[in-house]
Amino acid sequence: MGRDWTKPFTETDIEELICIFKSMPTYNEGGWVTSNDVWALCEGLEYHRTPEELAVFKDYWDKSFNGIISIDNYKKVIEATHNTVKLTKTLAEACDKDGNGYICVEEFGQLMKMVVVNDRKVEQIPWEQFVEEADTDHDGKVSIVECTKWIQNHLNQ
């Protein structure tokens, strides 16, 4: 049957999912695994995805975190997976490598690939369209707050 990824997990569920994380081949006492464990991790989690979607996950962790999946980042993503808006905010904060609170074109590419794979109701759109729609204060940039509001509005359409 598999897990229901559309509903929030209980604390017991989270503990079980963390045990699965810790059972991965590259897990170490530093509390992380490498992105090479993405396929095994998704299989253990009963998070069924196509090879192409799994490649998106691996690419996200490779580009956003140099191929390292920390237990803290993993837990944040797992806790948000059931809610596309919450997941978008979590991923946007994680993708914001320079910590300036804004989404750049590279960060947007990684973010949207992950959101689209997680929620098929979301469509990949060009960067220019995203900025036009999401930049509500018209400063030519999209903040994480604006990005989160944009995804929420986009899902409500």
N, CA and C atoms as a LAMMPS dump frame, in Angstrom:
ITEM: TIMESTEP
0
ITEM: NUMBER OF ATOMS
471
ITEM: BOX BOUNDS ff ff ff
-5.0000000000000000e+02 5.0000000000000000e+02
-5.0000000000000000e+02 5.0000000000000000e+02
-5.0000000000000000e+02 5.0000000000000000e+02
ITEM: ATOMS id mol type element x y z
1 1 1 N 0.822 -1.196 0
2 1 2 C 0 0 0
3 1 3 C 0.863 1.256 0
4 2 1 N 1.811 1.368 0.907
5 2 2 C 2.679 2.541 0.936
6 2 3 C 2.179 3.614 1.882
7 3 1 N 3.02 4.6 2.074
8 3 2 C 2.702 5.72 2.951
9 3 3 C 1.802 6.718 2.237
10 4 1 N 1.028 7.446 3.012
11 4 2 C 0.216 8.52 2.459
12 4 3 C 0.992 9.826 2.626
13 5 1 N 1.619 10.265 1.542
14 5 2 C 2.465 11.455 1.572
15 5 3 C 1.652 12.739 1.467
16 6 1 N 0.327 12.64 1.445
17 6 2 C -0.513 13.835 1.357
18 6 3 C -0.969 14.309 2.727
19 7 1 N -0.657 13.557 3.768
20 7 2 C -1.085 13.906 5.123
21 7 3 C 0.149 14.11 6.008
22 8 1 N 0.025 14.982 7.007
23 8 2 C 1.16 15.191 7.921
24 8 3 C 1.526 13.897 8.641
25 9 1 N 2.811 13.762 8.943
26 9 2 C 3.273 12.598 9.673
27 9 3 C 3.204 12.849 11.171
28 10 1 N 2.948 11.788 11.911
29 10 2 C 2.981 11.86 13.368
30 10 3 C 4.442 11.84 13.813
31 11 1 N 4.683 12.13 15.074
32 11 2 C 6.049 12.051 15.609
33 11 3 C 6.59 10.631 15.469
34 12 1 N 5.735 9.631 15.668
35 12 2 C 6.146 8.233 15.501
36 12 3 C 6.564 7.965 14.059
37 13 1 N 5.783 8.491 13.104
38 13 2 C 6.141 8.357 11.685
39 13 3 C 7.501 8.981 11.414
40 14 1 N 7.712 10.183 11.945
41 14 2 C 8.975 10.893 11.724
42 14 3 C 10.135 10.079 12.293
43 15 1 N 9.956 9.524 13.476
44 15 2 C 11.011 8.699 14.077
45 15 3 C 11.321 7.497 13.196
46 16 1 N 10.287 6.866 12.642
47 16 2 C 10.486 5.722 11.751
48 16 3 C 11.226 6.15 10.483
49 17 1 N 10.853 7.298 9.938
50 17 2 C 11.498 7.794 8.728
51 17 3 C 12.961 8.154 8.986
52 18 1 N 13.265 8.643 10.172
53 18 2 C 14.646 8.94 10.537
54 18 3 C 15.443 7.64 10.688
55 19 1 N 14.831 6.598 11.226
56 19 2 C 15.494 5.29 11.307
57 19 3 C 15.842 4.774 9.909
58 20 1 N 14.935 4.968 8.963
59 20 2 C 15.195 4.559 7.579
60 20 3 C 16.391 5.358 7.043
61 21 1 N 16.418 6.653 7.302
62 21 2 C 17.527 7.504 6.881
63 21 3 C 18.85 6.973 7.447
64 22 1 N 18.831 6.639 8.729
65 22 2 C 20.056 6.171 9.389
66 22 3 C 20.498 4.796 8.917
67 23 1 N 19.624 4.082 8.207
68 23 2 C 19.984 2.747 7.704
69 23 3 C 20.614 2.801 6.31
70 24 1 N 20.757 3.985 5.745
71 24 2 C 21.299 4.123 4.395
72 24 3 C 22.786 3.76 4.362
73 25 1 N 23.246 3.227 3.227
74 25 2 C 24.64 2.779 3.117
75 25 3 C 25.686 3.85 3.449
76 26 1 N 25.448 5.102 3.096
77 26 2 C 26.468 6.127 3.336
78 26 3 C 26.253 6.897 4.64
79 27 1 N 25.261 6.487 5.451
80 27 2 C 25.024 7.202 6.709
81 27 3 C 26.257 7.129 7.589
82 28 1 N 26.556 8.247 8.237
83 28 2 C 27.705 8.281 9.142
84 28 3 C 27.317 9.019 10.415
85 29 1 N 28.179 8.971 11.378
86 29 2 C 27.899 9.575 12.684
87 29 3 C 27.784 11.093 12.626
88 30 1 N 28.21 11.703 11.517
89 30 2 C 28.028 13.137 11.342
90 30 3 C 26.575 13.501 11.091
91 31 1 N 25.727 12.487 10.874
92 31 2 C 24.299 12.717 10.7
93 31 3 C 23.908 13.061 9.28
94 32 1 N 24.602 12.481 8.296
95 32 2 C 24.262 12.758 6.914
96 32 3 C 24.521 11.541 6.042
97 33 1 N 23.913 11.583 4.859
98 33 2 C 24.162 10.585 3.814
99 33 3 C 24.526 11.355 2.55
100 34 1 N 25.04 10.656 1.557
101 34 2 C 25.316 11.327 0.291
102 34 3 C 24.1 11.181 -0.619
103 35 1 N 24.076 12.006 -1.629
104 35 2 C 22.964 11.966 -2.575
105 35 3 C 22.917 10.657 -3.357
106 36 1 N 23.976 9.859 -3.289
107 36 2 C 23.96 8.547 -3.94
108 36 3 C 22.931 7.616 -3.304
109 37 1 N 22.462 7.953 -2.109
110 37 2 C 21.459 7.137 -1.425
111 37 3 C 20.024 7.54 -1.762
112 38 1 N 19.828 8.504 -2.66
113 38 2 C 18.478 8.985 -2.962
114 38 3 C 17.559 7.843 -3.38
115 39 1 N 18.008 6.973 -4.268
116 39 2 C 17.156 5.89 -4.752
117 39 3 C 16.784 4.945 -3.61
118 40 1 N 17.769 4.515 -2.835
119 40 2 C 17.505 3.611 -1.714
120 40 3 C 16.637 4.283 -0.652
121 41 1 N 16.886 5.549 -0.421
122 41 2 C 16.114 6.279 0.582
123 41 3 C 14.642 6.365 0.177
124 42 1 N 14.377 6.743 -1.065
125 42 2 C 12.983 6.831 -1.525
126 42 3 C 12.31 5.461 -1.503
127 43 1 N 13.047 4.433 -1.849
128 43 2 C 12.488 3.08 -1.803
129 43 3 C 12.146 2.695 -0.367
130 44 1 N 13.048 2.951 0.555
131 44 2 C 12.806 2.638 1.961
132 44 3 C 11.646 3.431 2.543
133 45 1 N 11.473 4.634 2.041
134 45 2 C 10.39 5.495 2.513
135 45 3 C 9.05 5.187 1.86
136 46 1 N 9.073 4.29 0.87
137 46 2 C 7.884 3.981 0.069
138 46 3 C 7.385 5.246 -0.639
139 47 1 N 8.329 6.047 -1.089
140 47 2 C 8.043 7.278 -1.83
141 47 3 C 8.317 6.961 -3.291
142 48 1 N 7.315 6.44 -3.958
143 48 2 C 7.465 5.879 -5.299
144 48 3 C 7.534 6.98 -6.351
145 49 1 N 8.66 7.02 -7.06
146 49 2 C 8.894 8.011 -8.092
147 49 3 C 9.578 7.351 -9.281
148 50 1 N 9.457 7.994 -10.444
149 50 2 C 10.084 7.484 -11.664
150 50 3 C 11.593 7.714 -11.578
151 51 1 N 12.361 7.018 -12.401
152 51 2 C 13.811 7.279 -12.434
153 51 3 C 14.131 8.743 -12.755
154 52 1 N 13.336 9.363 -13.611
155 52 2 C 13.554 10.767 -13.949
156 52 3 C 13.32 11.672 -12.731
157 53 1 N 12.288 11.369 -11.968
158 53 2 C 12.01 12.153 -10.765
159 53 3 C 13.092 11.949 -9.711
160 54 1 N 13.559 10.729 -9.573
161 54 2 C 14.64 10.462 -8.623
162 54 3 C 15.909 11.206 -9.034
163 55 1 N 16.133 11.317 -10.336
164 55 2 C 17.29 12.08 -10.824
165 55 3 C 17.155 13.558 -10.451
166 56 1 N 15.923 14.09 -10.461
167 56 2 C 15.689 15.476 -10.029
168 56 3 C 16.057 15.629 -8.556
169 57 1 N 15.643 14.668 -7.725
170 57 2 C 15.984 14.716 -6.299
171 57 3 C 17.501 14.733 -6.111
172 58 1 N 18.178 13.814 -6.786
173 58 2 C 19.64 13.728 -6.655
174 58 3 C 20.284 15.028 -7.105
175 59 1 N 19.828 15.562 -8.226
176 59 2 C 20.372 16.809 -8.75
177 59 3 C 20.167 17.95 -7.754
178 60 1 N 18.985 18.003 -7.112
179 60 2 C 18.707 19.029 -6.108
180 60 3 C 19.726 18.959 -4.975
181 61 1 N 19.917 17.768 -4.425
182 61 2 C 20.845 17.624 -3.302
183 61 3 C 22.285 17.878 -3.746
184 62 1 N 22.615 17.466 -4.972
185 62 2 C 23.966 17.714 -5.484
186 62 3 C 24.233 19.208 -5.625
187 63 1 N 23.302 19.928 -6.232
188 63 2 C 23.524 21.347 -6.517
189 63 3 C 23.269 22.245 -5.311
190 64 1 N 22.308 21.908 -4.504
191 64 2 C 21.968 22.763 -3.367
192 64 3 C 22.815 22.487 -2.133
193 65 1 N 23.297 21.257 -1.993
194 65 2 C 24.013 20.872 -0.769
195 65 3 C 25.283 20.079 -1.037
196 66 1 N 25.855 20.237 -2.222
197 66 2 C 27.092 19.54 -2.574
198 66 3 C 27.007 18.03 -2.359
199 67 1 N 25.827 17.466 -2.619
200 67 2 C 25.661 16.016 -2.539
201 67 3 C 25.486 15.467 -1.14
202 68 1 N 25.274 16.325 -0.176
203 68 2 C 25.122 15.899 1.225
204 68 3 C 23.68 16.125 1.665
205 69 1 N 23.081 15.104 2.234
206 69 2 C 21.737 15.22 2.798
207 69 3 C 21.893 15.091 4.312
208 70 1 N 21.771 16.211 5.01
209 70 2 C 21.888 16.155 6.473
210 70 3 C 20.568 15.669 7.05
211 71 1 N 20.645 15.092 8.21
212 71 2 C 19.434 14.599 8.858
213 71 3 C 18.483 15.764 9.157
214 72 1 N 19.023 16.946 9.464
215 72 2 C 18.178 18.114 9.748
216 72 3 C 17.421 18.562 8.5
217 73 1 N 18.119 18.681 7.366
218 73 2 C 17.442 19.071 6.124
219 73 3 C 16.45 18.011 5.679
220 74 1 N 16.83 16.759 5.824
221 74 2 C 15.944 15.644 5.476
222 74 3 C 14.651 15.729 6.285
223 75 1 N 14.789 15.96 7.591
224 75 2 C 13.618 16.025 8.463
225 75 3 C 12.709 17.199 8.068
226 76 1 N 13.293 18.358 7.744
227 76 2 C 12.493 19.518 7.324
228 76 3 C 11.694 19.2 6.064
229 77 1 N 12.34 18.545 5.097
230 77 2 C 11.66 18.212 3.843
231 77 3 C 10.558 17.187 4.102
232 78 1 N 10.849 16.157 4.892
233 78 2 C 9.848 15.126 5.206
234 78 3 C 8.641 15.747 5.898
235 79 1 N 8.884 16.642 6.846
236 79 2 C 7.775 17.261 7.588
237 79 3 C 6.923 18.174 6.705
238 80 1 N 7.482 18.638 5.588
239 80 2 C 6.752 19.56 4.716
240 80 3 C 6.187 18.9 3.463
241 81 1 N 6.55 17.675 3.182
242 81 2 C 6.206 17.039 1.916
243 81 3 C 4.705 17.006 1.65
244 82 1 N 3.89 16.878 2.662
245 82 2 C 2.435 16.775 2.487
246 82 3 C 1.785 18.089 2.069
247 83 1 N 2.503 19.209 2.204
248 83 2 C 1.927 20.528 1.962
249 83 3 C 2.83 21.289 0.994
250 84 1 N 2.359 21.489 -0.232
251 84 2 C 3.196 22.092 -1.276
252 84 3 C 3.662 23.491 -0.904
253 85 1 N 2.826 24.28 -0.252
254 85 2 C 3.226 25.635 0.133
255 85 3 C 4.339 25.567 1.174
256 86 1 N 4.156 24.748 2.185
257 86 2 C 5.179 24.588 3.229
258 86 3 C 6.462 24.017 2.627
259 87 1 N 6.325 23.056 1.723
260 87 2 C 7.499 22.466 1.081
261 87 3 C 8.232 23.508 0.245
262 88 1 N 7.483 24.334 -0.484
263 88 2 C 8.109 25.382 -1.29
264 88 3 C 8.927 26.317 -0.414
265 89 1 N 8.362 26.723 0.713
266 89 2 C 9.08 27.613 1.636
267 89 3 C 10.335 26.919 2.172
268 90 1 N 10.211 25.672 2.571
269 90 2 C 11.346 24.905 3.091
270 90 3 C 12.445 24.786 2.046
271 91 1 N 12.062 24.423 0.815
272 91 2 C 13.045 24.263 -0.257
273 91 3 C 13.648 25.608 -0.657
274 92 1 N 12.834 26.656 -0.697
275 92 2 C 13.342 27.982 -1.06
276 92 3 C 14.374 28.459 -0.044
277 93 1 N 14.08 28.269 1.231
278 93 2 C 15.042 28.657 2.268
279 93 3 C 16.326 27.854 2.13
280 94 1 N 16.194 26.575 1.799
281 94 2 C 17.371 25.726 1.637
282 94 3 C 18.163 26.091 0.383
283 95 1 N 17.469 26.46 -0.681
284 95 2 C 18.139 26.821 -1.947
285 95 3 C 18.811 28.184 -1.875
286 96 1 N 18.413 29.011 -0.942
287 96 2 C 18.939 30.372 -0.838
288 96 3 C 20.368 30.326 -0.299
289 97 1 N 21.296 29.924 -1.169
290 97 2 C 22.68 29.705 -0.754
291 97 3 C 23.346 30.944 -0.178
292 98 1 N 23.042 32.114 -0.731
293 98 2 C 23.698 33.322 -0.237
294 98 3 C 22.971 33.921 0.971
295 99 1 N 21.822 33.353 1.334
296 99 2 C 21.111 33.767 2.531
297 99 3 C 20.509 35.161 2.477
298 100 1 N 20.278 35.684 1.258
299 100 2 C 19.765 37.045 1.15
300 100 3 C 18.238 37.128 1.183
301 101 1 N 17.55 35.965 1.247
302 101 2 C 16.099 35.96 1.326
303 101 3 C 15.394 36.08 -0.01
304 102 1 N 16.18 36.042 -1.101
305 102 2 C 15.62 36.161 -2.441
306 102 3 C 15.959 34.929 -3.273
307 103 1 N 15.12 34.667 -4.255
308 103 2 C 15.304 33.545 -5.166
309 103 3 C 15.964 34.075 -6.444
310 104 1 N 17.123 33.521 -6.814
311 104 2 C 17.75 33.884 -8.08
312 104 3 C 17.374 32.829 -9.121
313 105 1 N 17.744 33.058 -10.346
314 105 2 C 17.345 32.167 -11.436
315 105 3 C 17.823 30.731 -11.207
316 106 1 N 19.052 30.558 -10.723
317 106 2 C 19.571 29.207 -10.474
318 106 3 C 18.794 28.521 -9.353
319 107 1 N 18.548 29.261 -8.279
320 107 2 C 17.796 28.707 -7.151
321 107 3 C 16.372 28.362 -7.58
322 108 1 N 15.788 29.212 -8.409
323 108 2 C 14.437 28.976 -8.908
324 108 3 C 14.374 27.663 -9.682
325 109 1 N 15.357 27.429 -10.535
326 109 2 C 15.376 26.195 -11.33
327 109 3 C 15.365 24.959 -10.456
328 110 1 N 16.217 24.924 -9.447
329 110 2 C 16.276 23.785 -8.537
330 110 3 C 14.985 23.657 -7.737
331 111 1 N 14.506 24.775 -7.233
332 111 2 C 13.288 24.79 -6.424
333 111 3 C 12.089 24.263 -7.205
334 112 1 N 11.869 24.804 -8.392
335 112 2 C 10.678 24.421 -9.161
336 112 3 C 10.715 22.967 -9.606
337 113 1 N 11.879 22.463 -9.944
338 113 2 C 11.967 21.04 -10.314
339 113 3 C 11.487 20.17 -9.158
340 114 1 N 11.93 20.487 -7.953
341 114 2 C 11.527 19.694 -6.782
342 114 3 C 10.036 19.85 -6.485
343 115 1 N 9.509 21.058 -6.595
344 115 2 C 8.092 21.291 -6.306
345 115 3 C 7.224 20.559 -7.326
346 116 1 N 7.589 20.636 -8.593
347 116 2 C 6.816 19.979 -9.653
348 116 3 C 6.816 18.462 -9.471
349 117 1 N 7.967 17.886 -9.103
350 117 2 C 8.032 16.442 -8.881
351 117 3 C 7.159 16.05 -7.689
352 118 1 N 7.126 16.883 -6.668
353 118 2 C 6.342 16.573 -5.479
354 118 3 C 4.839 16.766 -5.696
355 119 1 N 4.464 17.783 -6.463
356 119 2 C 3.049 18.087 -6.671
357 119 3 C 2.818 18.336 -8.158
358 120 1 N 2.226 17.375 -8.799
359 120 2 C 2.058 17.435 -10.254
360 120 3 C 1.035 18.478 -10.713
361 121 1 N 0.336 19.116 -9.76
362 121 2 C -0.579 20.207 -10.123
363 121 3 C 0.193 21.489 -10.442
364 122 1 N 1.432 21.544 -9.979
365 122 2 C 2.271 22.711 -10.229
366 122 3 C 2.969 22.52 -11.564
367 123 1 N 2.956 23.568 -12.371
368 123 2 C 3.598 23.504 -13.681
369 123 3 C 4.897 24.289 -13.653
370 124 1 N 5.907 23.739 -14.315
371 124 2 C 7.17 24.462 -14.479
372 124 3 C 6.911 25.663 -15.382
373 125 1 N 7.356 26.827 -14.965
374 125 2 C 7.173 28.026 -15.784
375 125 3 C 8.528 28.691 -15.985
376 126 1 N 8.642 29.508 -17.01
377 126 2 C 9.903 30.221 -17.224
378 126 3 C 10.174 31.238 -16.112
379 127 1 N 11.449 31.481 -15.848
380 127 2 C 11.888 32.423 -14.829
381 127 3 C 11.223 33.789 -15
382 128 1 N 11.19 34.305 -16.219
383 128 2 C 10.647 35.632 -16.48
384 128 3 C 9.172 35.718 -16.075
385 129 1 N 8.419 34.675 -16.377
386 129 2 C 6.999 34.643 -16.002
387 129 3 C 6.858 34.583 -14.488
388 130 1 N 7.709 33.796 -13.846
389 130 2 C 7.679 33.683 -12.391
390 130 3 C 7.916 35.045 -11.743
391 131 1 N 8.943 35.764 -12.202
392 131 2 C 9.244 37.075 -11.632
393 131 3 C 8.074 38.027 -11.858
394 132 1 N 7.518 38.005 -13.07
395 132 2 C 6.393 38.894 -13.388
396 132 3 C 5.2 38.628 -12.464
397 133 1 N 4.923 37.355 -12.203
398 133 2 C 3.765 36.991 -11.387
399 133 3 C 4.027 37.094 -9.887
400 134 1 N 5.232 36.779 -9.465
401 134 2 C 5.51 36.67 -8.03
402 134 3 C 6.049 37.946 -7.399
403 135 1 N 6.669 38.809 -8.171
404 135 2 C 7.291 40.025 -7.647
405 135 3 C 6.231 41.079 -7.34
406 136 1 N 5.584 40.938 -6.203
407 136 2 C 4.449 41.807 -5.873
408 136 3 C 4.865 43.217 -5.457
409 137 1 N 6.102 43.395 -4.997
410 137 2 C 6.532 44.75 -4.635
411 137 3 C 7.299 45.433 -5.772
412 138 1 N 7.394 44.734 -6.906
413 138 2 C 7.957 45.284 -8.146
414 138 3 C 9.372 45.836 -7.982
415 139 1 N 10.183 45.108 -7.215
416 139 2 C 11.576 45.526 -7.072
417 139 3 C 12.506 44.748 -8.005
418 140 1 N 11.905 43.904 -8.871
419 140 2 C 12.703 43.138 -9.826
420 140 3 C 13.29 41.863 -9.253
421 141 1 N 12.949 41.568 -7.991
422 141 2 C 13.437 40.364 -7.317
423 141 3 C 12.241 39.634 -6.708
424 142 1 N 12.443 38.346 -6.425
425 142 2 C 11.392 37.569 -5.773
426 142 3 C 11.935 37.069 -4.437
427 143 1 N 11.303 37.511 -3.362
428 143 2 C 11.704 37.059 -2.033
429 143 3 C 11.12 35.667 -1.774
430 144 1 N 11.624 35.03 -0.742
431 144 2 C 11.088 33.723 -0.356
432 144 3 C 9.616 33.871 0.045
433 145 1 N 9.276 34.967 0.701
434 145 2 C 7.877 35.225 1.078
435 145 3 C 7.017 35.359 -0.174
436 146 1 N 7.476 36.137 -1.156
437 146 2 C 6.72 36.303 -2.401
438 146 3 C 6.596 34.972 -3.14
439 147 1 N 7.661 34.194 -3.125
440 147 2 C 7.646 32.878 -3.781
441 147 3 C 6.6 31.975 -3.136
442 148 1 N 6.567 31.966 -1.819
443 148 2 C 5.616 31.128 -1.091
444 148 3 C 4.174 31.573 -1.369
445 149 1 N 3.944 32.882 -1.38
446 149 2 C 2.602 33.394 -1.692
447 149 3 C 2.213 33.056 -3.13
448 150 1 N 3.197 33.137 -4.043
449 150 2 C 2.925 32.822 -5.446
450 150 3 C 2.478 31.371 -5.595
451 151 1 N 3.175 30.457 -4.947
452 151 2 C 2.813 29.03 -5.068
453 151 3 C 1.435 28.798 -4.473
454 152 1 N 1.129 29.462 -3.361
455 152 2 C -0.182 29.319 -2.738
456 152 3 C -1.271 29.828 -3.68
457 153 1 N -1.062 30.984 -4.279
458 153 2 C -2.044 31.519 -5.242
459 153 3 C -2.15 30.632 -6.466
460 154 1 N -1.035 30.132 -6.937
461 154 2 C -1.007 29.275 -8.119
462 154 3 C -1.81 27.987 -7.871
463 155 1 N -1.699 27.432 -6.684
464 155 2 C -2.419 26.197 -6.355
465 155 3 C -3.911 26.445 -6.167
466 156 1 N -4.282 27.666 -5.798
467 156 2 C -5.699 27.991 -5.575
468 156 3 C -6.439 28.333 -6.856
469 157 1 N -5.74 28.42 -7.973
470 157 2 C -6.39 28.781 -9.244
471 157 3 C -7.145 27.61 -9.827
